[in-house]
């Protein structure tokens, strides 16, 4: 089974409403956000870190006009940054930062319709990053103190994850993705992040994002 050719993802997104789709996409972005906040941007990109601090802050009601105006206004500022005027050759860290920015931009573009294929494109980005992280670690010469725990996790991974043939980050992202989707599908999603269930999902996504940062600090320059 190929994580990038997964018809079940579209089917799951087809089965939920507009605000549930938004929640699924926002949680995908939260799994990517830490590299935007923990690593510096090149000066010539023209990025302001405060944009991303605001863009990944969970709203109490993401259906409100005030929140939508703030979110979309910040993305429009980011989209006008000098970075987008030139071709660049990003480092490993910068590539993952740009993947996170792409997910945010795609959510902005999807805002009016939140169609299933638009949300799928966002959810696939942390899948791509997870797979990329596993490739980085495999090629790295650095000893990693977390590797034993990762191998233990892989040994206990559920059968629904094994078929993808992924490493730790790829499988862990999928596990969290499934948990987010299942939880979102059983809630009134507009105020999800004000509820304990939403806070738990955010914590799961944040833990994954911080793991990405820790691995990048060790392996990205080796």
Secondary structure, 3 states (H helix, E strand, C coil): CCCCCCHHHHHHHHCCCHHHHHHHHHHHHHCCCHHHHHCCCCHHHCCCHHHHHHHCCCCCCCCCHHHHHHHHHHHHHHHCCHHHHCCCCCCHHHHHHHHHHHHHHHHHHHCCCCCHHHHHHHHHHHHHHHHHHHHHHHHCCCCCCCHHHHHHHHHHCCHHHHCCCCCHHHHHHHHHHHHHHHHHCCCCHHHHHHCHHHHHHHHHHHHHHHHHHHHHHHHCCC
